[in-house]
Amino acid sequence: MSLLCFLTGPTSADHLKESQLKDDAQKKLDAIGSRRKLSASYNRANRGQHVFNNGILGFHRSVLQDLLTDVGGYDEQLENLVQDLMIPLSQSQQHSISTMVAHFREGELYVDYNADVFGEYVRELRKALVAYLKAETSVNKNGRYGIQKIRQRVKFIADQMVNNEVYVDPMARDRWLEQNQNNREEYNAVKRALKEFFQNILQAFQKASDKIRVFRRTNNWRSDRK
């Protein structure tokens, strides 16, 4: 980047790029009917900007934590149930999500609208999943009321996450792919895994929800002990 760019500030191309990113982010919020006011972040991490949002890695656990808060439970149960999650991400793919970062030069445009979008989608999906799992593990008819509608909401948000790739920071992705052309398959492998991750989100909780249903029926959260 030339000295002139540092002296004059953002260029017209920078403004156009930011406007496009903002418009795309707003469309993603609109896709799920969100009324969240979109905000931008210009902050940069010292170790680089993550291509994939790291919040993905703790998502399933946060759902179980919220569910147990609703239906009753202890940290010990949470740790046991986490072991029952069926998460379609290999250790290698999880490592890629944690370490795949892009670097931008000082004075170069970097703006992130995606963190806002991802955060909103995650909140909505987590809320829908907790409602579904609470209904699905209920031991009485009233508790299961509206379960199909809630399930449809889960599937809708999960599908939109995949269709809009809301777990990807577009600027970080483009820079990383530009700088790692020989490692494009690493990116594509993680993207394929995340598609499965969200499209099979309900199946991921099946074994854990079976145990929760038993716990709720017996009112004994220690019944899994031998």
KEKE-3310 file (N, C-alpha, C; in steps of 0.2 Angstrom, whole numbers, plus 5000, padded with zeros to 4 digits):
npx = (5004:5003:5011:5003:4990:4990:4990:4979:4968:4954:4950:4939:4936:4938:4927:4916:4918:4916:4903:4896:4899:4892:4879:4877:4878:4867:4856:4858:4853:4840:4835:4832:4822:4827:4828:4839:4850:4863:4880:4897:4914:4930:4941:4956:4964:4979:4984:4979:4964:4950:4945:4934:4921:4926:4916:4908:4914:4910:4897:4887:4888:4884:4871:4866:4869:4861:4849:4849:4849:4836:4828:4833:4847:4865:4882:4890:4881:4881:4894:4894:4884:4889:4898:4891:4887:4885:4896:4900:4914:4931:4946:4956:4949:4943:4955:4959:4948:4951:4964:4965:4968:4969:4979:4980:4987:4994:4984:4977:4961:4950:4935:4923:4907:4902:4903:4893:4882:4884:4883:4869:4862:4867:4861:4848:4846:4851:4841:4830:4833:4835:4822:4816:4822:4818:4804:4804:4810:4801:4789:4776:4761:4757:4769:4774:4768:4766:4778:4782:4782:4792:4803:4803:4807:4820:4826:4825:4833:4845:4847:4848:4859:4869:4866:4869:4882:4886:4895:4907:4920:4919:4930:4941:4941:4943:4956:4964:4962:4968:4981:4984:4984:4987:4982:4969:4960:4959:4952:4940:4936:4933:4922:4913:4911:4906:4894:4887:4887:4878:4866:4863:4860:4850:4851:4863:4861:4854:4857:4860:4848:4840:4844:4842:4828:4825:4830:4821:4809:4811:4815:4828:4844:4855:4855:4862:4874:4885)
npy = (4994:5011:5026:5037:5032:5030:5043:5049:5042:5031:5024:5027:5015:5007:5012:5007:4994:4991:4996:4986:4974:4977:4978:4965:4958:4963:4958:4945:4945:4949:4938:4929:4936:4945:4959:4966:4979:4982:4982:4987:4981:4986:4981:4973:4957:4952:4940:4938:4938:4928:4916:4907:4908:4906:4903:4893:4881:4879:4878:4868:4863:4875:4875:4864:4868:4879:4872:4863:4872:4876:4865:4859:4853:4848:4853:4842:4833:4840:4839:4825:4823:4831:4822:4814:4820:4821:4827:4832:4835:4833:4831:4837:4846:4854:4860:4867:4877:4884:4889:4895:4909:4926:4939:4957:4972:4986:5000:4996:4992:4984:4977:4971:4964:4952:4946:4951:4946:4932:4931:4934:4924:4913:4915:4915:4902:4894:4897:4892:4878:4874:4876:4867:4854:4854:4853:4841:4832:4832:4824:4825:4828:4842:4848:4845:4853:4861:4856:4853:4864:4871:4863:4865:4878:4877:4870:4879:4890:4884:4880:4892:4897:4889:4891:4905:4905:4910:4908:4912:4924:4936:4944:4940:4927:4929:4935:4925:4914:4919:4920:4907:4898:4885:4878:4877:4866:4863:4873:4871:4858:4860:4869:4860:4851:4859:4862:4850:4849:4859:4855:4843:4846:4843:4829:4828:4830:4819:4807:4813:4819:4809:4803:4814:4814:4803:4807:4817:4810:4802:4810:4810:4815:4808:4796:4790:4785:4772)
npz = (5000:4996:5002:5000:5002:5016:5020:5015:5019:5019:5003:4989:4984:4995:5003:4995:4995:5009:5010:5002:5009:5021:5016:5012:5024:5030:5022:5026:5039:5037:5031:5041:5048:5057:5068:5072:5075:5064:5066:5064:5066:5068:5074:5076:5079:5087:5083:5070:5059:5061:5050:5050:5062:5079:5088:5085:5089:5103:5102:5103:5117:5123:5121:5127:5140:5142:5141:5152:5162:5161:5163:5174:5183:5184:5184:5183:5176:5164:5159:5157:5147:5137:5132:5124:5113:5095:5085:5069:5067:5063:5073:5066:5058:5068:5073:5062:5061:5073:5070:5057:5051:5044:5039:5039:5033:5042:5041:5030:5024:5035:5040:5050:5049:5050:5063:5070:5063:5064:5078:5080:5073:5080:5092:5090:5084:5095:5105:5098:5097:5111:5115:5107:5111:5124:5123:5116:5125:5135:5147:5147:5138:5137:5137:5125:5116:5101:5095:5082:5075:5081:5078:5064:5064:5070:5059:5049:5052:5054:5040:5034:5040:5033:5020:5019:5024:5037:5046:5042:5040:5028:5022:5029:5024:5010:5010:5016:5007:4996:5000:5003:4992:4989:4999:4998:4998:5012:5017:5010:5015:5028:5026:5020:5031:5040:5034:5035:5049:5053:5046:5051:5064:5074:5075:5081:5094:5099:5106:5119:5122:5123:5136:5144:5144:5151:5163:5166:5167:5178:5188:5193:5193:5194:5190:5180:5185:5189)
capx = (5000:5007:5011:4997:4984:4990:4989:4972:4963:4950:4949:4932:4936:4937:4920:4912:4919:4912:4895:4894:4899:4886:4872:4876:4876:4860:4852:4858:4849:4834:4833:4829:4818:4830:4828:4845:4854:4869:4886:4903:4920:4936:4946:4960:4967:4986:4986:4975:4957:4948:4941:4928:4920:4927:4910:4906:4916:4907:4889:4883:4889:4880:4864:4865:4870:4854:4843:4849:4846:4828:4824:4836:4853:4871:4888:4892:4877:4883:4900:4892:4880:4894:4902:4886:4886:4888:4898:4904:4920:4937:4951:4960:4945:4943:4961:4958:4944:4955:4970:4965:4968:4971:4982:4979:4992:4992:4981:4973:4954:4947:4929:4919:4900:4900:4902:4886:4877:4884:4880:4862:4860:4868:4856:4841:4847:4852:4835:4825:4836:4833:4814:4814:4824:4814:4798:4806:4811:4795:4786:4769:4758:4757:4776:4776:4764:4770:4785:4784:4783:4798:4807:4804:4811:4827:4829:4825:4839:4851:4848:4850:4866:4873:4865:4873:4889:4886:4901:4913:4921:4921:4936:4947:4941:4946:4963:4967:4963:4973:4988:4985:4981:4989:4979:4961:4956:4958:4946:4934:4935:4930:4916:4909:4910:4901:4887:4884:4887:4872:4861:4862:4860:4846:4854:4869:4859:4849:4859:4860:4841:4837:4846:4838:4821:4825:4831:4815:4804:4813:4817:4834:4849:4861:4853:4867:4879:4885)
capy = (5000:5017:5031:5041:5029:5031:5050:5051:5038:5026:5026:5026:5007:5005:5013:5003:4987:4991:4996:4979:4970:4979:4976:4958:4956:4965:4953:4939:4946:4950:4931:4926:4941:4949:4967:4968:4984:4980:4986:4985:4981:4987:4979:4967:4953:4952:4934:4938:4938:4921:4914:4904:4910:4901:4901:4886:4875:4878:4879:4862:4864:4880:4873:4859:4872:4882:4867:4861:4878:4876:4859:4857:4849:4850:4854:4835:4831:4843:4835:4818:4824:4833:4816:4810:4824:4818:4833:4830:4839:4830:4835:4841:4852:4859:4864:4872:4882:4888:4892:4898:4916:4930:4945:4963:4977:4992:5005:4993:4991:4978:4978:4964:4964:4945:4944:4953:4942:4926:4931:4934:4918:4908:4916:4912:4894:4891:4898:4887:4871:4873:4875:4860:4849:4854:4849:4834:4827:4832:4818:4826:4831:4849:4851:4844:4857:4865:4854:4852:4871:4873:4860:4869:4884:4875:4868:4885:4894:4880:4880:4899:4897:4886:4895:4911:4904:4915:4907:4914:4931:4936:4948:4935:4921:4930:4936:4918:4910:4923:4919:4900:4895:4878:4875:4878:4860:4863:4878:4867:4852:4863:4871:4854:4848:4864:4861:4844:4851:4862:4852:4837:4848:4839:4822:4828:4830:4813:4803:4817:4821:4802:4803:4820:4812:4798:4811:4821:4806:4799:4816:4808:4817:4804:4789:4787:4783:4765)
capz = (5000:4995:5007:4999:5006:5023:5022:5013:5023:5015:4996:4986:4983:5002:5004:4991:4998:5015:5008:4999:5015:5025:5012:5012:5031:5032:5019:5030:5045:5035:5030:5047:5051:5063:5068:5076:5072:5062:5068:5061:5070:5064:5078:5073:5083:5085:5079:5064:5059:5060:5044:5053:5069:5084:5093:5082:5093:5109:5102:5106:5124:5126:5120:5133:5146:5143:5142:5159:5166:5160:5166:5181:5182:5188:5180:5182:5171:5158:5157:5155:5141:5131:5129:5120:5107:5089:5082:5064:5065:5066:5077:5061:5056:5074:5073:5056:5063:5078:5068:5051:5051:5039:5041:5035:5034:5045:5037:5025:5026:5037:5043:5051:5050:5051:5070:5072:5060:5067:5085:5080:5071:5085:5098:5087:5084:5102:5108:5095:5099:5118:5115:5104:5115:5130:5121:5114:5131:5140:5148:5147:5132:5136:5136:5119:5112:5096:5094:5075:5073:5084:5074:5058:5065:5070:5053:5044:5054:5052:5033:5032:5041:5028:5013:5019:5027:5042:5051:5038:5039:5020:5021:5031:5020:5004:5011:5017:5001:4992:5003:5004:4986:4988:5004:4997:5000:5019:5018:5007:5019:5034:5024:5020:5038:5044:5031:5039:5056:5054:5043:5056:5071:5078:5076:5085:5101:5100:5112:5125:5123:5126:5143:5147:5144:5156:5169:5168:5169:5185:5192:5196:5188:5195:5188:5175:5189:5190)
cpx = (5004:5006:5005:4991:4984:4988:4982:4967:4960:4949:4941:4931:4934:4929:4915:4912:4915:4905:4893:4894:4893:4879:4871:4875:4869:4855:4852:4853:4842:4831:4830:4824:4820:4829:4834:4848:4861:4875:4892:4909:4926:4942:4950:4964:4974:4988:4983:4968:4955:4944:4934:4927:4921:4921:4907:4907:4913:4899:4885:4883:4884:4873:4862:4865:4863:4849:4843:4847:4839:4825:4827:4842:4859:4877:4890:4888:4879:4889:4898:4889:4884:4897:4897:4884:4889:4890:4902:4910:4926:4941:4955:4955:4944:4949:4961:4954:4947:4961:4970:4963:4971:4974:4982:4985:4990:4990:4977:4966:4953:4941:4925:4912:4898:4899:4895:4881:4877:4881:4873:4859:4861:4863:4850:4841:4847:4845:4830:4827:4834:4826:4812:4816:4820:4807:4799:4807:4806:4792:4778:4767:4758:4764:4778:4772:4768:4777:4787:4785:4790:4804:4809:4808:4819:4830:4829:4831:4845:4852:4850:4857:4871:4872:4869:4880:4890:4892:4907:4914:4923:4928:4942:4947:4945:4954:4967:4968:4968:4980:4990:4982:4982:4985:4971:4957:4955:4952:4939:4932:4931:4923:4911:4907:4905:4894:4884:4883:4880:4866:4859:4862:4856:4848:4860:4867:4854:4851:4858:4853:4838:4838:4842:4831:4820:4826:4825:4810:4805:4814:4824:4840:4855:4860:4858:4873:4879:4887)
cpy = (5006:5022:5036:5038:5030:5038:5052:5047:5033:5028:5025:5018:5004:5006:5009:4996:4986:4992:4989:4974:4971:4977:4969:4955:4958:4960:4947:4939:4946:4942:4927:4931:4944:4956:4970:4974:4982:4985:4983:4985:4982:4985:4973:4964:4952:4946:4933:4937:4931:4920:4911:4906:4905:4899:4895:4881:4874:4879:4874:4862:4869:4879:4868:4863:4875:4878:4864:4866:4878:4871:4856:4852:4852:4850:4846:4832:4834:4840:4828:4819:4827:4827:4812:4814:4821:4824:4831:4834:4835:4834:4840:4847:4857:4863:4869:4878:4887:4892:4896:4905:4920:4937:4951:4968:4983:4997:5002:4992:4984:4980:4972:4966:4957:4943:4946:4948:4935:4926:4931:4927:4913:4909:4913:4904:4891:4891:4893:4880:4870:4872:4868:4854:4849:4851:4842:4829:4828:4825:4819:4829:4838:4852:4850:4848:4861:4863:4854:4859:4873:4870:4863:4875:4883:4874:4874:4889:4890:4880:4887:4900:4895:4889:4902:4911:4909:4914:4909:4921:4932:4939:4943:4929:4923:4931:4929:4914:4913:4921:4912:4896:4887:4874:4876:4872:4860:4868:4874:4862:4855:4866:4865:4851:4853:4863:4855:4845:4854:4859:4846:4839:4845:4832:4822:4828:4823:4809:4806:4818:4814:4802:4808:4818:4807:4802:4814:4816:4803:4804:4814:4809:4813:4797:4786:4784:4775:4763)
cpz = (5000:5001:5007:5003:5013:5025:5020:5016:5018:5008:4994:4986:4990:5004:5001:4994:5005:5014:5006:5005:5020:5022:5013:5019:5033:5029:5023:5036:5043:5033:5035:5051:5057:5062:5072:5072:5070:5064:5065:5067:5066:5068:5075:5079:5082:5081:5072:5065:5057:5054:5046:5060:5074:5088:5091:5087:5100:5109:5105:5114:5127:5126:5126:5140:5148:5144:5149:5164:5167:5164:5172:5179:5185:5183:5178:5176:5164:5155:5154:5148:5135:5128:5124:5114:5101:5085:5076:5062:5068:5070:5072:5059:5062:5074:5068:5058:5068:5075:5061:5051:5046:5042:5036:5038:5038:5040:5031:5028:5029:5041:5044:5053:5052:5058:5072:5069:5063:5074:5085:5078:5076:5091:5096:5087:5090:5105:5105:5097:5106:5119:5112:5109:5122:5129:5120:5120:5137:5141:5149:5140:5131:5135:5129:5114:5107:5094:5087:5072:5075:5080:5067:5059:5066:5063:5048:5046:5052:5044:5031:5034:5036:5022:5013:5022:5032:5047:5048:5038:5032:5019:5023:5026:5013:5004:5012:5011:4996:4994:5003:4998:4986:4994:5004:4999:5008:5021:5016:5012:5025:5032:5023:5026:5041:5041:5034:5046:5058:5051:5047:5063:5076:5080:5081:5093:5103:5106:5119:5127:5126:5134:5147:5148:5150:5163:5171:5170:5176:5190:5196:5191:5189:5193:5183:5178:5189:5197)
residu = (MET:SER:LEU:LEU:CYS:PHE:LEU:THR:GLY:PRO:THR:SER:ALA:ASP:HIS:LEU:LYS:GLU:SER:GLN:LEU:LYS:ASP:ASP:ALA:GLN:LYS:LYS:LEU:ASP:ALA:ILE:GLY:SER:ARG:ARG:LYS:LEU:SER:ALA:SER:TYR:ASN:ARG:ALA:ASN:ARG:GLY:GLN:HIS:VAL:PHE:ASN:ASN:GLY:ILE:LEU:GLY:PHE:HIS:ARG:SER:VAL:LEU:GLN:ASP:LEU:LEU:THR:ASP:VAL:GLY:GLY:TYR:ASP:GLU:GLN:LEU:GLU:ASN:LEU:VAL:GLN:ASP:LEU:MET:ILE:PRO:LEU:SER:GLN:SER:GLN:GLN:HIS:SER:ILE:SER:THR:MET:VAL:ALA:HIS:PHE:ARG:GLU:GLY:GLU:LEU:TYR:VAL:ASP:TYR:ASN:ALA:ASP:VAL:PHE:GLY:GLU:TYR:VAL:ARG:GLU:LEU:ARG:LYS:ALA:LEU:VAL:ALA:TYR:LEU:LYS:ALA:GLU:THR:SER:VAL:ASN:LYS:ASN:GLY:ARG:TYR:GLY:ILE:GLN:LYS:ILE:ARG:GLN:ARG:VAL:LYS:PHE:ILE:ALA:ASP:GLN:MET:VAL:ASN:ASN:GLU:VAL:TYR:VAL:ASP:PRO:MET:ALA:ARG:ASP:ARG:TRP:LEU:GLU:GLN:ASN:GLN:ASN:ASN:ARG:GLU:GLU:TYR:ASN:ALA:VAL:LYS:ARG:ALA:LEU:LYS:GLU:PHE:PHE:GLN:ASN:ILE:LEU:GLN:ALA:PHE:GLN:LYS:ALA:SER:ASP:LYS:ILE:ARG:VAL:PHE:ARG:ARG:THR:ASN:ASN:TRP:ARG:SER:ASP:ARG:LYS)
# end
